Amino acid sequence: MSHLLAPSLLSANFLFLAKEIELINASEASWFHLDVMDGVFVPNISFGFPVIEKVKSMTSKPLDVHLMIIDPDRYLERFVRSGADILSVHYEACVHLHRTVDAIRKLGAKAGVVLNPHTPVHSLENIIAEVDLVLIMSVNPGFGGQKFIDGTYRKIASLKELMLKHNSKALIEVDGGVDITNGRRLIDAGTDVLVAGNSIFSADDPSGMIHQLMSL
């Protein structure tokens, strides 16, 4: 496969979370994507350590944990201990980003940096060679099911240029409004990891939708 797929549990039915996890386990999906929101950095609250720990106990697939919280440094160790294999923090939320990225790596997880739609790619000029993943938000963070922002394609192209300039091996991940109508174009633009939530969990056949997204 030319790309990875990380279904976002934010769009899952939490009344039947174990069933949703088993669906992903049995599917072709690569990772689990978990959005942690604090109601301060973004206008929504999702879930925290107990849910991540339970997901980890039910799967061997990597947990891709996206922190949409202020002052994430306070909780890095706890998130890794709870099961995060990839831990991504927002550029906009980190005062000392190099220190945060270094701390995540020293804890044994891969370190990702997230850019909101309005944050330019050149903000990562001095750290792009040190991160394992860059997550480009293609919607404004906080809620699932939003409309994809078309400027994302240009942003991916700019990020690829920056990575080549600094010989960065980071994966490019895109989250927000991803579905079968734009997935192929995102991959062609340079995306390595597609995050999809609503398009999977609202489908009549979620496993079939995962197959379609993996087959793009």
C-alpha positions as CSV (number, residue, x, y, z in Angstrom):
1,M,0.0,0.0,0.0
2,S,1.2,3.5,-0.8
3,H,-0.3,5.0,2.4
4,L,-1.6,4.4,5.9
5,L,-5.1,4.8,7.3
6,A,-5.9,5.9,10.8
7,P,-9.7,5.7,11.7
8,S,-10.6,8.4,14.2
9,L,-12.4,7.0,17.2
10,L,-13.9,10.5,17.8
11,S,-16.6,9.5,15.3
12,A,-17.2,6.0,16.8
13,N,-20.4,5.1,18.7
14,F,-19.2,5.2,22.3
15,L,-22.1,3.1,23.5
16,F,-20.5,0.2,21.5
17,L,-16.9,1.2,21.7
18,A,-15.6,-2.3,22.1
19,K,-17.4,-3.3,19.0
20,E,-16.0,-0.4,17.1
21,I,-12.5,-1.2,18.2
22,E,-12.9,-4.8,17.1
23,L,-14.1,-3.6,13.7
24,I,-10.9,-1.6,13.3
25,N,-8.9,-4.5,14.6
26,A,-10.3,-6.8,11.9
27,S,-10.0,-4.3,9.1
28,E,-7.2,-3.2,6.8
29,A,-6.7,0.0,8.8
30,S,-3.1,0.8,9.9
31,W,-3.5,2.8,13.1
32,F,-6.1,4.0,15.6
33,H,-6.4,7.8,15.7
34,L,-7.4,9.2,19.1
35,D,-8.3,12.9,19.5
36,V,-7.8,14.3,23.1
37,M,-9.6,17.6,23.6
38,D,-9.6,19.7,26.8
39,G,-12.4,22.2,26.1
40,V,-9.8,25.0,26.3
41,F,-7.5,24.7,23.3
42,V,-10.5,23.6,21.3
43,P,-14.2,24.1,22.0
44,N,-15.0,20.5,22.8
45,I,-14.1,17.8,25.3
46,S,-13.5,14.2,24.2
47,F,-11.7,11.5,26.3
48,G,-8.5,10.9,28.2
49,F,-6.4,8.2,29.8
50,P,-9.0,5.6,30.7
51,V,-10.3,5.3,27.1
52,I,-6.8,5.2,25.6
53,E,-5.8,2.5,28.1
54,K,-8.8,0.4,27.2
55,V,-8.2,0.8,23.4
56,K,-4.5,-0.2,24.0
57,S,-5.6,-3.3,25.9
58,M,-7.8,-4.4,22.9
59,T,-5.4,-3.9,20.0
60,S,-1.9,-4.4,18.7
61,K,-2.2,-1.7,16.2
62,P,-0.3,1.6,16.9
63,L,-2.2,4.3,18.8
64,D,-1.8,7.7,17.1
65,V,-2.7,10.2,19.9
66,H,-3.4,13.8,18.9
67,L,-3.3,16.2,21.8
68,M,-5.6,19.2,21.3
69,I,-4.8,20.6,24.8
70,I,-3.0,23.5,26.4
71,D,0.3,22.8,28.1
72,P,0.7,19.2,26.8
73,D,4.1,18.8,28.5
74,R,2.3,18.1,31.9
75,Y,0.8,14.9,30.5
76,L,3.3,13.5,28.0
77,E,4.6,10.7,30.3
78,R,1.0,9.7,31.3
79,F,-0.2,9.5,27.6
80,V,2.8,7.3,26.6
81,R,2.3,5.1,29.7
82,S,-1.4,4.8,28.7
83,G,-0.4,3.4,25.3
84,A,0.4,6.2,22.8
85,D,2.8,5.0,20.2
86,I,2.7,8.3,18.3
87,L,2.1,11.4,20.3
88,S,1.4,14.7,18.4
89,V,1.2,18.1,19.9
90,H,0.0,21.4,18.4
91,Y,2.6,23.9,17.3
92,E,0.2,26.6,18.6
93,A,0.1,25.0,22.1
94,C,3.8,24.6,22.7
95,V,6.0,27.3,24.1
96,H,9.2,25.2,23.8
97,L,8.5,22.9,21.0
98,H,12.0,21.4,20.7
99,R,11.9,20.5,24.4
100,T,8.5,18.9,24.0
101,V,9.5,16.8,20.9
102,D,12.6,15.7,22.6
103,A,10.7,14.7,25.7
104,I,8.2,12.6,23.7
105,R,11.1,10.7,22.0
106,K,12.9,10.1,25.2
107,L,9.7,8.5,26.5
108,G,9.9,6.0,23.7
109,A,7.1,7.3,21.5
110,K,7.3,8.9,18.0
111,A,6.9,12.7,18.1
112,G,4.4,14.5,15.9
113,V,3.6,18.2,15.4
114,V,0.2,19.5,14.3
115,L,-0.5,22.6,12.3
116,N,-3.9,24.3,12.5
117,P,-5.3,25.5,9.1
118,H,-4.1,29.1,9.6
119,T,-0.5,28.1,10.7
120,P,2.0,28.3,7.9
121,V,4.3,25.4,7.1
122,H,7.5,27.5,7.4
123,S,6.8,27.6,11.2
124,L,8.4,24.2,11.3
125,E,11.6,25.4,9.6
126,N,13.8,24.8,12.6
127,I,12.3,21.5,13.8
128,I,11.2,19.6,10.7
129,A,14.3,17.4,10.7
130,E,13.6,16.3,14.3
131,V,10.0,15.2,14.1
132,D,8.6,11.8,13.1
133,L,5.3,13.1,11.8
134,V,3.6,16.3,10.8
135,L,-0.2,16.4,11.0
136,I,-1.9,19.0,8.8
137,M,-5.4,19.9,10.0
138,S,-7.7,20.2,7.0
139,V,-10.5,21.5,9.2
140,N,-10.5,23.7,12.2
141,P,-9.9,21.3,15.1
142,G,-12.6,20.5,17.7
143,F,-15.4,18.6,16.0
144,G,-15.7,15.7,13.5
145,G,-17.7,15.9,10.3
146,Q,-16.5,19.3,9.1
147,K,-16.0,20.4,5.5
148,F,-12.5,19.8,4.0
149,I,-10.4,23.0,3.4
150,D,-9.2,23.0,-0.2
151,G,-6.0,25.0,0.6
152,T,-4.7,21.8,2.3
153,Y,-3.3,20.6,-1.0
154,R,-1.1,23.6,-1.4
155,K,0.0,23.2,2.3
156,I,1.1,19.6,1.7
157,A,3.1,20.7,-1.3
158,S,4.8,23.4,0.8
159,L,5.5,20.9,3.5
160,K,7.1,18.5,1.0
161,E,9.4,21.2,-0.2
162,L,10.4,22.1,3.4
163,M,11.1,18.4,4.2
164,L,13.3,18.0,1.1
165,K,15.2,21.1,2.0
166,H,16.0,19.7,5.4
167,N,16.2,16.0,4.5
168,S,13.3,15.2,6.9
169,K,11.9,11.7,7.0
170,A,8.7,12.7,8.7
171,L,5.4,11.2,7.7
172,I,2.7,13.6,6.5
173,E,-0.7,13.0,8.0
174,V,-3.9,14.8,7.1
175,D,-7.0,15.0,9.4
176,G,-10.4,16.5,8.7
177,G,-13.0,15.9,6.1
178,V,-11.0,13.0,4.5
179,D,-13.1,10.6,2.4
180,I,-13.0,8.7,-0.9
181,T,-13.6,11.9,-2.9
182,N,-10.4,13.6,-1.8
183,G,-8.2,10.8,-0.5
184,R,-6.5,9.9,-3.8
185,R,-5.6,13.6,-4.4
186,L,-4.2,13.9,-0.9
187,I,-2.0,10.8,-1.4
188,D,-0.8,12.1,-4.8
189,A,0.0,15.4,-3.1
190,G,2.3,13.6,-0.7
191,T,0.2,12.5,2.2
192,D,1.4,9.3,4.0
193,V,-1.4,8.9,6.5
194,L,-5.1,9.6,6.0
195,V,-7.2,10.2,9.1
196,A,-10.8,9.4,8.5
197,G,-13.6,9.4,11.1
198,N,-17.1,10.4,10.0
199,S,-16.6,8.9,6.5
200,I,-15.9,5.5,8.1
201,F,-18.2,5.3,11.1
202,S,-21.2,6.9,9.3
203,A,-20.9,4.5,6.4
204,D,-23.4,1.7,5.9
205,D,-20.4,-0.7,5.7
206,P,-17.5,0.8,7.7
207,S,-15.2,-2.1,6.9
208,G,-15.9,-1.7,3.2
209,M,-15.2,2.0,3.5
210,I,-11.9,1.3,5.1
211,H,-11.1,-1.1,2.2
212,Q,-12.0,1.6,-0.3
213,L,-9.8,4.2,1.5
214,M,-6.9,1.7,1.7
215,S,-7.3,0.9,-2.0
216,L,-7.1,4.5,-3.3
